[in-house]
Structures are given as structure tokens and as C-alpha cells.
Amino acid sequence: MRAGGSASDAAKDESAADAAPPIEPSLLRALQQILDFGRDALHVRAAILVLKLGEGDYSPHFLSSAPEGEAGEWVDAIRAGQGGLDTVLAEGRPVRLHHTARRSGGGPADRWLRVTSLLGIPMGDGGLFFVEKEDGHHFTDADERLALFLAEQAAAVVECAHLLAETRSRCDETVRAERLSAISTLASVIGHDLRNPLSVINNAIFFLSSKIESDDARVNRHLEIVRREIRQATRIIEELLDFSRDRAPQPAPAPLRVLLRDALASRRIDGQIRVEEELPADLPLLYVDVVQVRQALAHLLANAIEAMPEGGTLRVRAFACDAGVAVQIEDTGVGIPSEHRDRLFEPLFTTKPRGAGLGLALVQRVVAAHHGTIRIESEDGQGTTVTLLLPAAER
């Protein structure tokens, strides 16, 4: 087989945001072998595959068997809508194009060579297999039959890639569900077992405080340290118990202002933190489970407060939109390192020295149960913004 431009050569300028889902290396090799075989068997200058490997607005994925350096030119030409290959997709059948000329000169998308014939085969799902001949040779019916067979083989490989990705996704979902169930059971047991002794310790501290002279600064300082640690342990227990209570929401109309007020009241806010609210007077009521959403807001507010140990600004904004009510909680704290952002909603994962790592997992579960969305934007050292989209009550 003749070596030519590779898939990475052809698509090296794809951005990470627009890249198609990854395909198994073994399946990628199979596609490349189909292209190399087609290039030899059909005696063509270039054989190209244009694939759509996932649902949504992914950019096409290109594979090629072509002379070194020409694969990228073909990719640029296709993206620019040149060469008439859009006809193949529009008609949904094999198309032969003769006496097609590629212009020379100009930028990469215009740097074309002379082409005599193209044969394009649609593969379904936006995929395309095409081959190119030069020097006055046209494609025959036999060429078309072989190209159609090769396109079918390539389509079968792509279908295998889809099935493999779907199977892995379902396996991941099953493992995640089982893990969440185990964590919920453990959280419930630990939470209840720790709550009682913690209450006893808290009562003992209250009793000791009433018996100690108020001017004994050293003792009072240590008692305050114990109180602070009790509050921290209490919050961890609350996270454990909240996470273990997985129930369907019972929505009702509720004003966001009241939910935020109650959520803020449940958190200790340092005097160095300034709280700013931007809540329009005509903001529609939410249609949510009051207890669940109040807990979710409390967790997000606590995270924002803890991210500003040296003080800062906590901003809460809200605005109505077509999909409901958007709520933004923004802090000017330490931010989230980039290597941690993909794991933020993973149960038991935390970037803090103390904590159960269940808060954001709980928030995500509550938001998902309300058919809403959550988005976290953060830069290391520059603060974090969490945006919730929650349903609004009908007016």
C-alpha cells in the first residue's frame, strides 16, 4: 500500500472544542486501510473520507490517502464548499464529476491542482467517500461499484465506532449509578452515627463556656476553635445526609429572594466578605422543590465563601429567560485549577483540605431533577461563577 497524508495531517488544525469524539485506534486503522486499498485498486491520486463521528455540531473528521501535503488542501477545499462535492450530499447518491478544475494561487483554500474526474459516494449521517483522478481518465461503472463497496465497508466501521461509544457510555452510567447508590448508603450511616456524638460535644462546650470567666482569653480562644471545628464537622454531616436523601422533587411556586435569604442565613459570612444582590423586582417565581433548591443554593454559597479566605465580593444575580430563571453566584476568590474542572461534580472529589466532596454532586443532582442546567466558569486565582437555570412558575 502507498503511504499518503494521514488523518492527523488532514485535520491538524481542528480545535479541541470542535473536535469529533475520539474513535478507537483499531477502527481508525481499519478506515485508513480501506482508503489505502481504494487508492490502489481504483488507480486514483487521492481517496478521502469525510466523517461525522458524533451527534451535534461536531466538525467533520477527515481521513485521507493522498500525496504528501495534498490532504490538507482537500480539507480546506471541502470546508470552503469548492469542488462540487456538496452535490453528492444533496442528491444522496453516487455522483461522477468530470472536467473539474481547481484554481491555483491564493491562500490554502484556493491552492488547487488540475483535476479531471471526481467520484463521490454518500455514506449517510453526513459522511462522504470520494476519489480523484487526473490526466484525462474518467471513472467507469466498475469503478463506481468498487467505490460503493468500499464506502459501505467504511460506513460499517463508523457504525461499529458509534456502537462501541454508546456501549461504553452506558457502562459508565451503570458504574456511576452503582457508585452513587453505595455512597448514599454509606453517607446515611456515617451521617447519623456522627450526628449524636457531635451534639453531645457541642452541648459540653456550651456548658463549659458558661462556667469559665469571660476574661480568660486563652481558654476562650481554644473554645472558639472547638466551636469552629464543630461547625465544619456539622456541615460535612449535612452534606452526607443531604446526599443520602435522594427523592423526587415536589415543586411549588417560590420567590428566589426568600430562598437566597434563607440559604445565606444558614452560612457564617466573614465581615471581610461583601454580599451584593442583583435581583430584578419583576423576577418570576421559581417552580421548584423549596427544600432541595434552598440546600443547593446553600452549598454553592458556602463554596463561594470558603473560596475567599482573605475576603472579597459575593455577587448573586438573576434574570428571566425563555427557559426559566438563570441564577448566578459569583465570587472573587481563589478560583479552580484547570486540572480539577472536569471532576467538579464527581462524588467525593474535593479541592479543599476538609470536606466530604459531595456538595457539587448534590447540587447537580437537584438541578437535573428539576430539568435545569448548571455551568461553572472559573480561572485559577480569578474567582468562580456558577450559573443555574431553573424552571419558572407560570404567570
C-alpha positions as CSV (number, residue, x, y, z in Angstrom):
1,M,0.0,0.0,0.0
2,R,1.2,3.5,-0.8
3,A,1.6,5.8,2.2
4,G,0.0,9.2,2.0
5,G,-1.3,12.0,4.1
6,S,-2.7,10.8,7.4
7,A,-5.9,11.7,9.3
8,S,-3.8,13.8,11.7
9,D,-2.2,15.6,8.8
10,A,-5.6,16.5,7.3
11,A,-7.2,17.6,10.5
12,K,-4.3,19.0,12.5
13,D,-6.0,22.4,12.6
14,E,-9.1,21.2,14.3
15,S,-9.7,23.0,17.6
16,A,-10.4,21.0,20.7
17,A,-13.8,22.5,21.1
18,D,-14.9,21.4,17.6
19,A,-13.2,18.0,17.5
20,A,-15.3,15.0,17.0
21,P,-15.5,12.3,19.7
22,P,-12.4,10.0,19.7
23,I,-12.5,6.9,17.6
24,E,-10.8,3.6,18.6
25,P,-7.3,3.4,17.1
26,S,-8.1,-0.1,15.7
27,L,-11.1,1.2,13.9
28,L,-9.2,4.2,12.7
29,R,-6.6,1.9,11.3
30,A,-9.3,-0.1,9.5
31,L,-10.6,3.1,7.9
32,Q,-7.1,4.0,6.8
33,Q,-6.6,0.6,5.2
34,I,-9.9,0.9,3.3
35,L,-8.7,4.3,1.9
36,D,-5.2,2.9,1.0
37,F,-6.8,-0.1,-0.7
38,G,-9.2,2.1,-2.6
39,R,-6.5,4.4,-3.8
40,D,-4.5,1.4,-5.2
41,A,-7.4,-0.6,-6.6
42,L,-9.0,2.4,-8.3
43,H,-5.7,3.8,-9.5
44,V,-6.6,7.2,-8.2
45,R,-4.5,10.1,-7.0
46,A,-6.4,10.6,-3.7
47,A,-9.0,8.9,-1.6
48,I,-10.7,10.9,1.1
49,L,-13.2,10.1,3.9
50,V,-15.3,12.8,5.5
51,L,-17.0,11.5,8.7
52,K,-19.4,12.7,11.3
53,L,-18.4,10.7,14.3
54,G,-21.0,12.1,16.8
55,E,-24.3,13.8,17.4
56,G,-24.5,17.6,17.5
57,D,-22.4,20.3,15.8
58,Y,-19.1,18.5,15.7
59,S,-16.8,19.5,12.9
60,P,-16.3,16.7,10.2
61,H,-13.4,14.3,10.8
62,F,-11.1,13.8,7.7
63,L,-9.1,10.8,6.8
64,S,-7.1,10.6,3.6
65,S,-4.8,8.6,1.4
66,A,-3.2,11.2,-0.8
67,P,0.2,12.5,-1.8
68,E,2.1,14.2,1.0
69,G,0.8,17.7,1.6
70,E,-2.4,17.4,-0.6
71,A,-4.7,16.1,2.1
72,G,-4.8,19.4,3.9
73,E,-5.7,21.2,0.6
74,W,-8.6,18.9,0.1
75,V,-9.9,19.5,3.6
76,D,-9.6,23.3,3.0
77,A,-11.4,22.9,-0.3
78,I,-14.3,20.9,1.2
79,R,-14.7,23.4,4.1
80,A,-14.8,26.2,1.5
81,G,-17.6,24.5,-0.4
82,Q,-15.5,24.1,-3.5
83,G,-15.2,21.2,-6.0
84,G,-18.9,20.4,-6.3
85,L,-18.9,17.7,-3.7
86,D,-21.9,19.2,-1.9
87,T,-23.8,17.8,-4.9
88,V,-23.1,14.3,-3.7
89,L,-24.6,15.0,-0.3
90,A,-27.5,17.0,-1.7
91,E,-28.5,14.2,-4.2
92,G,-27.8,11.3,-1.8
93,R,-26.4,9.1,-4.5
94,P,-23.0,8.4,-6.2
95,V,-22.0,11.3,-8.4
96,R,-19.3,11.5,-11.1
97,L,-17.9,14.9,-11.8
98,H,-15.8,15.3,-14.9
99,H,-13.5,18.1,-16.1
100,T,-13.5,19.8,-12.7
101,A,-10.7,22.4,-12.3
102,R,-9.1,23.5,-9.1
103,R,-7.7,27.0,-9.2
104,S,-4.1,27.7,-8.5
105,G,-2.6,30.5,-6.4
106,G,-4.0,32.4,-3.5
107,G,-4.5,31.1,0.1
108,P,-4.6,27.5,1.2
109,A,-8.3,27.1,0.3
110,D,-7.6,28.3,-3.2
111,R,-4.3,26.4,-3.9
112,W,-5.9,23.9,-6.3
113,L,-4.3,21.5,-8.8
114,R,-5.8,20.4,-12.1
115,V,-8.4,17.7,-11.6
116,T,-10.1,15.7,-14.4
117,S,-12.6,13.5,-12.5
118,L,-14.1,13.1,-9.1
119,L,-16.3,10.2,-7.8
120,G,-18.3,10.9,-4.7
121,I,-20.2,8.3,-2.6
122,P,-22.6,9.5,0.2
123,M,-22.3,7.3,3.4
124,G,-25.2,8.6,5.4
125,D,-25.1,10.7,8.6
126,G,-23.2,13.4,6.6
127,G,-20.4,11.1,5.7
128,L,-18.7,11.1,2.3
129,F,-16.2,8.9,0.4
130,F,-14.6,10.3,-2.7
131,V,-11.7,9.7,-5.0
132,E,-9.9,11.8,-7.5
133,K,-8.3,11.0,-10.9
134,E,-6.1,13.1,-13.2
135,D,-4.7,13.0,-16.7
136,G,-8.0,12.7,-18.5
137,H,-9.1,9.4,-17.0
138,H,-12.8,9.1,-16.2
139,F,-14.5,6.7,-13.7
140,T,-16.3,3.7,-15.1
141,D,-19.3,1.8,-13.8
142,A,-16.9,-0.8,-12.4
143,D,-15.0,1.9,-10.5
144,E,-18.3,3.2,-9.1
145,R,-19.3,-0.3,-7.9
146,L,-16.0,-0.8,-6.1
147,A,-16.1,2.7,-4.6
148,L,-19.6,2.0,-3.4
149,F,-18.5,-1.3,-1.8
150,L,-15.6,0.5,0.0
151,A,-17.9,3.3,1.2
152,E,-20.2,0.6,2.7
153,Q,-17.3,-1.0,4.5
154,A,-16.2,2.4,5.8
155,A,-19.8,3.1,7.0
156,A,-19.8,-0.3,8.8
157,V,-16.7,0.6,10.6
158,V,-18.1,4.0,11.6
159,E,-21.3,2.3,12.9
160,C,-19.0,0.0,15.0
161,A,-17.4,3.1,16.4
162,H,-20.9,4.5,17.3
163,L,-22.0,1.3,19.0
164,L,-18.7,1.0,20.9
165,A,-19.0,4.6,22.2
166,E,-22.7,4.0,23.1
167,T,-21.8,0.8,25.0
168,R,-19.0,2.5,26.9
169,S,-21.3,5.4,27.8
170,R,-23.9,3.0,29.1
171,C,-21.4,1.1,31.1
172,D,-20.0,4.3,32.6
173,E,-23.6,5.4,33.5
174,T,-24.2,2.0,35.2
175,V,-21.0,2.2,37.2
176,R,-21.7,5.7,38.2
177,A,-25.3,4.8,39.3
178,E,-24.0,1.9,41.4
179,R,-21.3,4.1,42.9
180,L,-23.7,6.8,43.8
181,S,-26.0,4.2,45.5
182,A,-23.2,2.9,47.6
183,I,-22.1,6.4,48.5
184,S,-25.6,7.4,49.5
185,T,-26.0,4.3,51.8
186,L,-22.6,4.9,53.4
187,A,-23.3,8.7,53.8
188,S,-26.6,7.9,55.6
189,V,-25.0,5.5,58.0
190,I,-22.0,7.8,58.8
191,G,-24.1,10.9,59.0
192,H,-26.5,9.5,61.6
193,D,-23.7,7.9,63.6
194,L,-21.7,11.1,63.8
195,R,-24.6,13.5,64.5
196,N,-25.3,12.3,68.1
197,P,-21.7,12.5,69.5
198,L,-21.2,15.8,67.8
199,S,-24.3,17.2,69.5
200,V,-23.0,15.9,72.9
201,I,-19.7,17.7,72.3
202,N,-21.5,20.9,71.3
203,N,-23.6,20.8,74.5
204,A,-20.5,20.2,76.6
205,I,-18.7,23.2,75.0
206,F,-21.8,25.4,75.8
207,F,-21.8,24.2,79.4
208,L,-18.0,24.9,79.8
209,S,-18.4,28.3,78.3
210,S,-21.0,29.2,80.9
211,K,-18.6,28.2,83.7
212,I,-15.5,29.9,82.5
213,E,-14.6,33.5,83.3
214,S,-15.2,35.7,80.3
215,D,-11.8,37.5,80.7
216,D,-9.8,34.2,80.3
217,A,-8.8,35.0,76.7
218,R,-6.6,31.9,76.1
219,V,-9.3,29.5,77.2
220,N,-12.0,31.3,75.2
221,R,-9.8,31.2,72.1
222,H,-9.5,27.5,72.3
223,L,-13.2,27.1,72.9
224,E,-13.8,29.1,69.8
225,I,-11.5,26.8,67.9
226,V,-13.6,23.8,69.1
227,R,-16.8,25.6,68.0
228,R,-15.4,26.3,64.6
229,E,-14.4,22.7,64.1
230,I,-17.8,21.6,65.3
231,R,-19.4,23.8,62.7
232,Q,-17.2,22.4,60.0
233,A,-18.0,18.8,61.0
234,T,-21.7,19.6,61.1
235,R,-21.5,20.9,57.6
236,I,-19.8,17.7,56.4
237,I,-22.6,15.7,58.2
238,E,-25.2,17.8,56.5
239,E,-23.6,17.1,53.1
240,L,-23.6,13.4,53.8
241,L,-27.3,13.3,54.9
242,D,-28.4,15.6,52.1
243,F,-26.7,13.4,49.6
244,S,-28.3,10.3,51.0
245,R,-31.8,11.7,50.7
246,D,-32.5,11.1,47.0
247,R,-36.2,11.8,46.5
248,A,-38.2,13.2,43.6
249,P,-38.7,17.0,43.9
250,Q,-42.1,18.4,44.9
251,P,-42.2,21.7,43.1
252,A,-44.2,24.7,44.1
253,P,-44.0,28.4,43.3
254,A,-41.3,30.1,45.4
255,P,-39.6,33.5,45.3
256,L,-35.9,33.3,44.7
257,R,-35.2,36.2,47.1
258,V,-36.6,34.2,50.0
259,L,-34.7,31.1,49.1
260,L,-31.4,33.1,48.9
261,R,-32.1,34.8,52.2
262,D,-32.7,31.5,54.0
263,A,-29.6,30.0,52.3
264,L,-27.4,32.9,53.3
265,A,-28.8,32.8,56.9
266,S,-27.6,29.2,57.2
267,R,-24.0,30.2,56.5
268,R,-21.5,32.1,58.6
269,I,-20.2,35.1,56.5
270,D,-17.0,36.7,57.5
271,G,-17.1,40.5,57.9
272,Q,-14.5,40.9,55.1
273,I,-16.9,39.4,52.5
274,R,-19.3,41.9,50.9
275,V,-22.5,40.4,49.6
276,E,-24.1,42.1,46.5
277,E,-27.5,41.1,45.1
278,E,-28.9,42.0,41.7
279,L,-32.4,40.6,41.7
280,P,-35.0,42.3,39.5
281,A,-38.2,43.2,41.2
282,D,-40.3,41.6,38.4
283,L,-38.3,38.3,38.5
284,P,-40.8,35.5,38.1
285,L,-41.3,32.9,40.8
286,L,-39.4,29.7,40.6
287,Y,-41.2,26.4,40.3
288,V,-39.0,24.2,42.4
289,D,-38.8,22.0,45.5
290,V,-38.1,24.6,48.1
291,V,-36.1,22.4,50.5
292,Q,-33.9,20.9,47.8
293,V,-33.2,24.2,46.0
294,R,-32.5,26.0,49.2
295,Q,-30.0,23.3,50.1
296,A,-28.4,23.5,46.7
297,L,-28.1,27.3,47.0
298,A,-26.6,27.0,50.5
299,H,-23.9,24.6,49.2
300,L,-23.0,27.0,46.4
301,L,-22.9,30.0,48.7
302,A,-20.7,28.1,51.2
303,N,-18.3,27.2,48.4
304,A,-18.1,30.8,47.3
305,I,-17.5,32.0,50.9
306,E,-14.8,29.4,51.5
307,A,-13.1,30.4,48.3
308,M,-12.4,33.9,49.8
309,P,-10.5,33.3,53.0
310,E,-9.0,36.8,52.7
311,G,-12.3,38.4,52.0
312,G,-13.8,39.6,48.7
313,T,-17.2,40.1,47.0
314,L,-20.0,37.6,46.7
315,R,-22.4,38.5,43.9
316,V,-25.8,36.9,43.3
317,R,-27.6,37.8,40.1
318,A,-30.7,36.5,38.5
319,F,-32.7,37.2,35.3
320,A,-35.6,35.7,33.4
321,C,-35.1,33.9,30.1
322,D,-37.2,31.8,27.8
323,A,-36.1,28.6,29.6
324,G,-36.9,29.8,33.1
325,V,-34.8,31.8,35.6
326,A,-31.0,32.0,35.5
327,V,-29.2,32.4,38.8
328,Q,-25.6,33.3,39.0
329,I,-23.4,33.1,42.1
330,E,-20.0,34.7,41.6
331,D,-17.1,35.1,44.0
332,T,-13.7,36.8,43.7
333,G,-11.9,34.0,45.4
334,V,-9.0,31.7,44.6
335,G,-10.7,30.1,41.5
336,I,-10.4,26.4,40.4
337,P,-7.3,25.0,38.8
338,S,-7.9,23.8,35.2
339,E,-6.9,20.2,36.0
340,H,-9.7,20.0,38.5
341,R,-12.6,21.4,36.5
342,D,-13.6,18.2,34.7
343,R,-14.1,16.4,38.1
344,L,-16.1,19.1,39.9
345,F,-19.3,17.0,40.0
346,E,-17.6,13.8,40.9
347,P,-18.8,12.5,44.3
348,L,-16.1,12.5,47.0
349,F,-13.8,14.7,44.9
350,T,-12.8,18.0,46.6
351,T,-10.1,20.6,46.2
352,K,-10.4,21.7,49.8
353,P,-8.4,20.4,52.7
354,R,-11.6,19.5,54.5
355,G,-15.0,18.4,53.3
356,A,-16.8,15.4,52.0
357,G,-16.7,16.4,48.4
358,L,-20.5,15.8,47.9
359,G,-21.7,19.4,47.7
360,L,-21.5,20.0,44.0
361,A,-22.6,16.4,43.2
362,L,-25.7,17.1,45.3
363,V,-26.3,20.5,43.5
364,Q,-26.0,18.8,40.1
365,R,-28.5,16.1,41.1
366,V,-31.0,18.6,42.4
367,V,-30.7,20.8,39.3
368,A,-31.0,17.7,37.0
369,A,-34.1,16.6,38.9
370,H,-35.7,20.0,38.1
371,H,-34.7,19.6,34.4
372,G,-32.4,22.5,34.7
373,T,-28.7,23.1,34.0
374,I,-25.6,24.1,35.9
375,R,-22.5,25.7,34.4
376,I,-19.3,26.5,36.3
377,E,-16.8,29.1,34.9
378,S,-13.5,29.6,36.7
379,E,-10.0,30.8,36.3
380,D,-7.2,29.9,38.8
381,G,-6.8,32.9,41.1
382,Q,-9.6,34.9,39.4
383,G,-12.8,33.7,41.1
384,T,-15.6,31.4,40.0
385,T,-19.1,31.9,38.6
386,V,-21.8,29.3,38.9
387,T,-24.9,29.6,36.7
388,L,-28.1,27.7,37.4
389,L,-31.0,27.5,35.1
390,L,-34.2,26.7,37.0
391,P,-37.8,26.4,35.9
392,A,-40.1,29.4,36.4
393,A,-43.7,29.2,37.6
394,E,-46.4,30.1,35.1
395,R,-47.6,33.7,35.4
